[in-house]
Amino acid sequence: MPVMKDIRNIVILSGAGISAESGIDTFRSEGGLWERHRVEDVATPEAFARDPDLVLRFYDMRRAAIQTKEPNAAHLALARLDAEWPGELLIVTQNVDDLHERAGAERVLHMHGEHLLAWCTACDTRSPWTGTLIERPPCPVCGERALRPDVVWFGEMPYRMDEIYAALREADLFVSIGTSGAVYPAAGFVRNAREMGAHTLELNLEPSKGTRWFEEARHGPATQIVPAWVDEVLSAAS
């Protein structure tokens, strides 16, 4: 790790691995989501056009399940870092759960959308949503029955990419937590950060597909290695 007094701007990328210990399935692990549902059937615009009931039922189940889960020690540690870090910090999450926020983090950007929002394709508004969409409820804003999950599907552009790349350009430290290193554009963030001179660190259960791009890697359960890293950062910065 570089000397923490030289670090001001931190960008953290979190993936499914940080929520796995809260009981939320990862996508690519054995027994994960995509072993039970093909991507082509539930997570593409074409799937929604072909069989909207299947897609809505899948996301209604996911939305209900997420609300029964709790933040784990890794989420809580990042929320502590968010609260105590005096410089710039951005948690870019690929996850569509709200566990970072429920842990107390505020500087969070959801690049793949959020399960607890519904997007109206008629008026282009997002509304808080904890119930189901299968029965085609009306949009709370315009009344049209044009709601879909506010989740970025394969083939769609992730949200707020300009903000993410701007943060990466200014980052002194880029940390990737619980990601597979297989999904772009997020898998390329480490190279973007390195090109701009940031130190890069991977915190993951096991080496990801992109481990070779990181200057430093620590492997183990997120609930152990993330709190330990946050303790180290805050102690060194004080």
C-alpha positions as CSV (number, residue, x, y, z in Angstrom):
1,M,0.0,0.0,0.0
2,P,1.2,3.6,-0.6
3,V,1.6,5.9,2.3
4,M,-1.9,6.9,3.3
5,K,-1.1,10.5,3.8
6,D,-0.5,10.7,0.1
7,I,-4.0,9.3,-0.6
8,R,-6.9,11.6,-0.8
9,N,-9.3,10.3,-3.5
10,I,-10.5,6.7,-3.2
11,V,-12.8,4.9,-5.7
12,I,-14.1,1.5,-4.6
13,L,-15.8,-1.0,-7.0
14,S,-18.0,-3.5,-5.2
15,G,-19.5,-6.6,-6.8
16,A,-21.7,-9.6,-6.0
17,G,-19.0,-11.1,-3.7
18,I,-19.5,-8.4,-1.0
19,S,-23.1,-9.4,-0.6
20,A,-22.7,-13.1,-0.9
21,E,-22.1,-13.5,2.9
22,S,-25.4,-11.7,3.4
23,G,-27.1,-14.6,1.6
24,I,-27.5,-12.9,-1.8
25,D,-26.5,-15.2,-4.7
26,T,-23.5,-14.3,-6.8
27,F,-24.0,-14.6,-10.6
28,R,-21.2,-17.0,-11.5
29,S,-20.6,-19.1,-8.5
30,E,-21.6,-22.8,-8.4
31,G,-25.3,-22.7,-7.6
32,G,-25.5,-19.0,-8.5
33,L,-28.3,-17.2,-10.3
34,W,-27.4,-18.1,-13.8
35,E,-27.2,-21.8,-13.2
36,R,-31.0,-21.7,-12.6
37,H,-31.9,-19.1,-15.2
38,R,-30.3,-18.4,-18.5
39,V,-29.2,-14.8,-19.0
40,E,-31.0,-14.8,-22.3
41,D,-34.3,-15.7,-20.5
42,V,-34.4,-13.1,-17.7
43,A,-31.8,-10.4,-18.1
44,T,-31.9,-8.9,-21.6
45,P,-34.3,-6.5,-23.3
46,E,-35.1,-9.2,-25.8
47,A,-36.2,-11.6,-23.0
48,F,-38.5,-8.9,-21.6
49,A,-40.1,-8.4,-25.0
50,R,-40.5,-12.1,-25.5
51,D,-41.8,-13.2,-22.1
52,P,-42.3,-10.2,-19.8
53,D,-44.1,-12.4,-17.2
54,L,-41.1,-14.6,-16.7
55,V,-38.8,-11.6,-16.4
56,L,-41.0,-9.7,-14.0
57,R,-41.6,-12.8,-11.8
58,F,-37.8,-13.4,-11.6
59,Y,-37.2,-9.8,-10.5
60,D,-40.2,-9.7,-8.1
61,M,-38.6,-12.7,-6.4
62,R,-35.2,-11.1,-6.2
63,R,-36.7,-7.9,-4.9
64,A,-38.6,-9.7,-2.2
65,A,-35.5,-11.8,-1.2
66,I,-33.2,-8.8,-0.9
67,Q,-35.5,-7.1,1.6
68,T,-35.0,-10.1,4.0
69,K,-31.2,-9.8,3.9
70,E,-29.0,-7.7,6.2
71,P,-25.7,-5.8,5.6
72,N,-22.6,-7.8,6.7
73,A,-19.3,-6.7,8.2
74,A,-17.9,-5.7,4.8
75,H,-20.8,-3.3,4.1
76,L,-20.5,-1.9,7.6
77,A,-16.8,-1.4,7.3
78,L,-17.2,0.5,4.0
79,A,-19.9,2.6,5.6
80,R,-17.5,3.5,8.4
81,L,-14.8,4.4,5.8
82,D,-17.4,6.6,4.0
83,A,-18.3,8.4,7.2
84,E,-14.7,8.9,8.5
85,W,-12.6,9.4,5.3
86,P,-11.9,13.1,5.0
87,G,-11.1,13.1,1.3
88,E,-13.1,12.2,-1.8
89,L,-14.6,8.7,-1.8
90,L,-17.0,7.0,-4.2
91,I,-18.4,3.4,-3.9
92,V,-19.3,2.3,-7.3
93,T,-21.4,-0.9,-7.0
94,Q,-22.4,-3.4,-9.6
95,N,-24.9,-4.7,-7.1
96,V,-28.6,-3.9,-7.3
97,D,-29.3,-4.5,-3.6
98,D,-29.4,-1.7,-1.1
99,L,-27.1,-3.2,1.5
100,H,-24.4,-0.4,1.2
101,E,-27.1,2.2,2.0
102,R,-28.6,0.2,4.8
103,A,-25.2,-0.2,6.4
104,G,-25.0,3.6,6.4
105,A,-22.9,4.5,3.3
106,E,-23.9,7.6,1.5
107,R,-21.4,8.1,-1.3
108,V,-22.7,5.2,-3.4
109,L,-23.3,5.0,-7.2
110,H,-25.4,2.1,-8.6
111,M,-24.0,1.5,-12.1
112,H,-26.4,-1.4,-12.7
113,G,-29.5,0.1,-11.2
114,E,-31.4,-0.8,-8.1
115,H,-33.9,-3.6,-7.3
116,L,-35.9,-1.3,-5.0
117,L,-36.7,1.2,-7.8
118,A,-39.1,0.8,-10.7
119,W,-38.5,2.6,-14.0
120,C,-41.4,3.9,-16.0
121,T,-40.6,3.6,-19.7
122,A,-43.5,6.0,-20.5
123,C,-42.4,9.0,-18.5
124,D,-38.8,8.0,-17.8
125,T,-39.0,8.4,-14.0
126,R,-37.7,6.1,-11.2
127,S,-39.9,5.4,-8.2
128,P,-39.2,3.6,-4.9
129,W,-40.6,0.1,-5.3
130,T,-40.7,-2.7,-2.7
131,G,-43.7,-4.7,-4.1
132,T,-44.3,-6.7,-7.3
133,L,-44.5,-5.7,-10.9
134,I,-46.1,-8.9,-12.3
135,E,-49.6,-7.4,-12.1
136,R,-48.6,-4.3,-14.2
137,P,-49.3,-1.6,-11.5
138,P,-49.6,2.0,-12.7
139,C,-46.7,4.3,-12.5
140,P,-47.0,6.5,-9.4
141,V,-46.0,9.6,-11.5
142,C,-47.9,9.3,-14.8
143,G,-50.3,6.5,-14.3
144,E,-49.2,4.4,-17.3
145,R,-48.7,0.7,-16.8
146,A,-45.2,0.8,-18.2
147,L,-43.1,-0.1,-15.2
148,R,-40.0,-2.4,-15.5
149,P,-37.2,-3.3,-13.0
150,D,-34.7,-0.5,-12.8
151,V,-31.9,-2.9,-13.5
152,V,-29.4,-2.7,-16.3
153,W,-29.7,-5.8,-18.4
154,F,-27.1,-7.4,-20.6
155,G,-26.8,-5.3,-23.8
156,E,-27.8,-2.0,-22.0
157,M,-25.5,0.8,-21.0
158,P,-24.6,1.0,-17.3
159,Y,-25.7,4.2,-15.5
160,R,-23.6,7.3,-14.9
161,M,-20.5,6.2,-16.7
162,D,-19.3,9.8,-17.1
163,E,-19.3,10.3,-13.4
164,I,-17.4,7.0,-12.8
165,Y,-14.7,7.8,-15.3
166,A,-14.3,11.3,-13.9
167,A,-13.8,9.8,-10.4
168,L,-11.3,7.2,-11.8
169,R,-9.3,10.0,-13.4
170,E,-8.9,11.7,-10.0
171,A,-8.4,8.6,-7.9
172,D,-5.2,8.0,-5.9
173,L,-6.4,4.6,-4.9
174,F,-8.7,2.1,-6.7
175,V,-10.1,-0.9,-4.8
176,S,-12.1,-3.7,-6.3
177,I,-14.1,-5.8,-3.8
178,G,-15.9,-9.0,-4.6
179,T,-15.9,-8.9,-8.4
180,S,-15.4,-11.6,-11.0
181,G,-13.3,-9.4,-13.3
182,A,-15.4,-10.7,-16.1
183,V,-18.1,-8.1,-16.8
184,Y,-17.2,-5.0,-18.8
185,P,-17.0,-2.0,-18.5
186,A,-16.4,-2.5,-14.8
187,A,-13.7,-5.1,-15.4
188,G,-11.7,-2.4,-17.2
189,F,-11.8,0.1,-14.4
190,V,-8.5,-1.2,-12.9
191,R,-6.7,-0.4,-16.1
192,N,-8.3,3.0,-16.4
193,A,-7.2,3.8,-12.8
194,R,-3.6,2.5,-13.3
195,E,-3.3,4.6,-16.5
196,M,-4.0,7.7,-14.4
197,G,-1.5,6.8,-11.8
198,A,-3.7,5.3,-9.0
199,H,-2.6,2.5,-6.8
200,T,-4.8,-0.5,-7.4
201,L,-5.9,-3.2,-4.9
202,E,-8.1,-6.3,-5.2
203,L,-10.0,-7.6,-2.2
204,N,-11.7,-10.8,-3.3
205,L,-12.5,-14.3,-2.1
206,E,-10.1,-15.7,-4.7
207,P,-8.1,-14.3,-7.6
208,S,-10.4,-12.8,-10.2
209,K,-10.0,-12.9,-13.9
210,G,-8.4,-9.5,-13.7
211,T,-6.1,-10.1,-10.7
212,R,-3.0,-9.6,-12.9
213,W,-3.9,-6.0,-13.5
214,F,-3.8,-5.1,-9.8
215,E,-0.6,-4.0,-8.1
216,E,-1.8,-5.6,-4.9
217,A,-4.3,-8.4,-4.1
218,R,-5.6,-9.8,-0.8
219,H,-7.9,-12.9,-0.9
220,G,-10.3,-14.2,1.6
221,P,-13.9,-13.7,2.8
222,A,-15.1,-10.2,2.4
223,T,-16.3,-10.0,6.0
224,Q,-12.8,-10.6,7.1
225,I,-10.5,-8.8,4.7
226,V,-12.6,-5.7,4.1
227,P,-12.9,-4.6,7.8
228,A,-9.2,-5.4,8.2
229,W,-8.3,-3.2,5.3
230,V,-10.6,-0.3,6.4
231,D,-9.0,-0.5,9.9
232,E,-5.6,-0.3,8.3
233,V,-6.5,2.7,6.1
234,L,-8.1,4.7,8.8
235,S,-5.3,4.0,11.3
236,A,-2.7,5.0,8.8
237,A,-4.5,8.2,7.8
238,S,-5.1,9.4,11.4
